Amino acid sequence: MTQLLRAEWTRLFSRRVTLVTLVLIATLLAFLTFGFTLTRSDPTADELRTAGERAQAAAVLYDRNVELCEAVQSGTQPAPAGVDFPRGCDYGPRPTTESMLDFGFSFARQWPQLYTTAAIVLTVAGFVLGASFVGVEWSSGGMLNLLLWAPRRGAVLAGKLIAACSGIALVSVVYLAAWSGAFVAVDAVNDTVSVMGLSDWMSLLLTGVRVTLLAMAGTALGFAIASMGRHTSTALGVGIAYLLVYELGALILFELIGGVDYSARYRLSSWVSAWLNKSHTFESTPAYCDDKGCVAASVLSSGDWQQAGVVIALVVAVLLAGAFTAMRRRDTN
């Protein structure tokens, strides 16, 4: 098994599609870093004062909401009618002067969006690499040749899966480290007011772990679908069809009919959002305002990152089970 893993690891990083993918990721990083350097600017005294006043007002409302939420969840105060509180009273970071500056680049303010972008890039790259890694083996006959000297089909498929997932994990760690270092350097050059404490860096690190695990999940999904279909194009076709027909189609359909989007809780993208952002709220009716006043959104349900992790893991496990079952059936036929 060790020799198999070593051979598959070497093959993964010697493939042309892997090298091209790494070059594309590095190029995208360079372009985005250069683009953010164009937004560098130092806030003026008036802008800092205005941002400080806005942050102070927002912080008062933030503290009031947190205090009310904690009182309700501790049972010392009844819940007001029509008010929903987030799990654990997590209202996000407390408003600061920096968060109210609406121009330029600030790593402390914008790193969650940057990591979301990185997650999309790495997950798509992992899906393609995982699909092509095993799909090309089936379509070219390489898998059959390999099974001549390693007839244990389950072990062979598991070795390829481990090599693909560990490979994309390594790529993700290196990519996120370079991504973060590049933007921290841009932020330092900009001389902004970015100040990140230990808790901020811990949150960034945990988000990086979730991004890496999501990329590995994308790799496993592409791997499983391509293995069942015995071709890379099968996984790519299924992935594109799912995105266009189900994800995008459902959004367009419920937008046209103007009804409640009940499909949101059953879309994988919703749980991916919850996984990356720590929570996701499924709204039954959006908030709106008219001449009579404002009406808050009514919440249908919500999910946190733990629930999202379970959902994503179940989807991956089901498809992988299908891939290994198909492999075993082919072995007996």
N, C-alpha and C positions, 0 to 999 in steps of 0.2 A: 504493500500500500504506500509506503514511504517513497519508493522508487517511482511509482505511478504519479504521486502528487508532485514530485520534483520534475518529472518529465512534462506534466500538464502545465505546471507553473512556467517552465521555460518556454513551452509552446505558446502559451497565452501572450507573453510579452515579446515574442519573436514574430507574431502575426502582423501582417501589414495593416489590417483594419484597426488593431490596437494602437499601433504607432501613429496612424493617421488621426485616430480619436484623441490621443494625448496631445498631438500637435494642435488640433482644433481647439481643445480646451485651453491650452496655453495661449493660443492666439486670442481667444475670447477674453481671457484674463487680462492680457496686455491692452486690448482695445478698451475694455471697461475701466481699467486703471487710468489710462490716458484720458478717457472722457471725463472722469471725476476730477482729474487735475485741472481741467479747464474751468471748473466751478469754484476754484479756490478764491477766497476773499476773506478779509478780516472784518468782523462786525464793528460798526461805528458805535460811539457812546450812546447816541439816541436809540439805535436799534437794540443795544443791550438793555437800556432802561425800559423800553417798551416791552421787550421780551420778559424782563424781570417782573413787570407789573402784571402781565398776562399769566405768568407762571404762579405768582402769588395768589391771584384770584382763583386759578384752576386748582391750586394746592388746597385751598380752603374747602372747595367742593369735594375734592378727592378725599380729604381727611374726614369730612362729614359722612360721605358714603361708606367709607371703611368702618367708621365708628358705628353707624347704624347697622351695617351688615353683621359685624361682630356681636352686637347686642342681640340681634334677632337670632343668629345661629347659636348663641350661648343660652338662649331662652329667657333672657332678662327683659326682653321687650317683644311685644307681638309684631308680626310682619304687617306692614302697610298693605292695603288692598292694591292689587295690580302691579306690584313691584317685585321683580325677580333679581336675585343676587347671584353672583358668580360663585363657583365652587371654591371654598377656602378663602372667600373675599378677595380673590385675585383680580384687582382692577388694573394690573400692569404697573409699570414704573410710575413713581410719583412725579408730577410735572416739575420741571426745572427750567431755569433760564435758557439753557442750551436747547432743550426740547422745543422751545417756542421760537427759535430762530428758523425762519422759513427759507433760508437761502444757503448757498454754499454746500460744502460737504462736511459732515461730522460723523466719524466712525461710531461714536457712542450712541448717536441717535439713529443711524441708518444701518447698523450691522444686521438687525433682524431681516430687513429686506434683502440685503446682500446675501445672507445665508439661504434665504428662500430661493433666490436666483441660482445659487450654487447647488441647492438640492435638486432643482429641476434639471440643470445641466448634467449632474452626476447620475441621477436616476435614469434619464433618457439614455445616457452613454452606457450605463450598466445594462439596461434592457437590450440595447443593440449588441453589445459585446457578449452578453450571456447567450443571446439567441444565435449569433454567428459562431460562437465558440463550439457549440454542439451541433448546430444545424449544418454547418459545412462538413462536419465529420460524417453525418448520415448521408448527405447528398453526394459526397465524393467517394464514398465507400471506405473511408479511413476508419470508421467505427468497426466495420466488419473485419478489417485487417487487424485491428487492435485486439478484437475478441478472440483471434486465433491463438494468441499467447496468453491472454488474460480472460478466460471464459466466464469468470464471475461477473455477470452483467451489472448486477446491482452495485458491486464495489467499483466497477469502472465508471458507471454513471455518477456515483457519489464522489469519486475522486475528481472528476471533471467539474462537478458542481462546487466542491470545496475550493478548487483552484480558481474558478471564475469569481466566486464571492470574495475570497481572500485577496485576489488581485485587485478587484474594484475597491475593496476596503483600503488597501495600501494607496491606490491612486487618490481616493477621497481624502485620506489624511494628509498626503503631500499637497494636494490641490488646495484644501482648506487652509493649511499652514501658509502656503504661498499667497493665497487670496487675502487672508487676514494681514499678513506682513506687508503686502503691497498697499492695502488701504490704510493701515496704520501709518505707513511712511507718507502717504498722501496727506493724511490728517496732520502729521507732524509738520510737513512742509507748509500746509495751510495756516498753521499757527492758530487753530480754532480753540474754543474753550472746552474741548472734550476732556472730561474727567471721569474715569471709570474706576469704581471701587472693586473690592474683592468679590462681592456678590455679583457684580456685572460680568466679571471675567469668568466666574463659575457658571453663570447662565449661558455665556457664549460657548464655553467648553461643552456643556451638556447639550446645547443645540447642535454643536458640531458632531457629537456622538449620534444624535438622532438623524442628522443628515447622512452620516456614514451608514447607519443601519438601513435607512430608506433606500440608499443606493444599492446596498446588498440585496434588499427585497426586490428592487427592480431587476437586478441581475438574475435572481432566482426565477422571477416570473418569465422573463424572456427565455431563459434556459429551459424551463419546464414546457412552455408552449412549443418551442422549436423542437424539443425532444419528442413530444407526442406527435407532432406533424412531420418530423424527420426532414425539416427544411427551414432555413432562416426566414424565408419569405412568409412562412406560415405564422410565425410570431409577429413579424412586422405587419402583416395583414390583419391579424386579430387585434393588435394594439391600435392600429389606425381606425379600424372599424368600431372598436369600443369607444374611442375618443369622439369620433364623428357622430356615430349613431346614438349612443347612449348618453355620454357626458354632454356634448354640445347639443344633440337633438333634444334632450330633456329640457335644457335651459331655454332653447328657442320655443319649444312647445308651451311651457308654462308661462313664458313671457308673452306669447301671443294670446293665450286664453285668459291671462290675468288672474289665474287661480292660485291656490296654495301649492307651492312646490314640494309635494310630499316625497319626491324622488331624491331630495337632497341627502337624506339620511342613508339612502341606499347607493349613493355614488361614492366610488373609491376616492375621488378628489376631495370630498368633504372630510373624510377621515385622514387623508394625507395632510390637509390643512390643520386639522386638530392635532395631529402628531407634531407638526413643525411649530405651530403657534401655541401649543399647550391646551387649547380649547377651541371648540367650534360650536356656534349656536345656530340651530335650525329654526328660522322664523316662519310662523304661519301667516302673519300679516305684517308688512313693514310699517315702520313709523311714518307718520305724515302730519302735516299741519294745514289748517284752513282758517277761515275767518272766525271760527268758533273756538280755536285753540289747537293744541297739539295732542296727538294720541300716540302713546308709546307702542312699540312693536310688541305683539303677543308672541311669546316663545312657545314653539311646539315641543322642542326638546333640545338637549345640548349634549356634547360629548367632550371628554377630556383626553389628554394624550395617552393615558393608560388604556382607556377603552379603544382609542384609535390603534394603539399597538397590537391589541388583541385581534381587532378586525383585520388589519393588514397581515398579521402572522397567520390567521386562519385562511385567508385567501391564498397566501403563498403555500401553506401546508397542503391545501386541497389540490392545487395544481401540481405540486411536486409529487403528491401521492398518485395522481393520475399518470405522471411521467414514469414513475418507478413501476406502477402496475402495468402500464403499456409495455415497458421493457421486459417485465417478467412474462407477460403473455406471449410476446414475440419469441421468448426463449423456449417456450413449451410447444409452439406451433412449428 
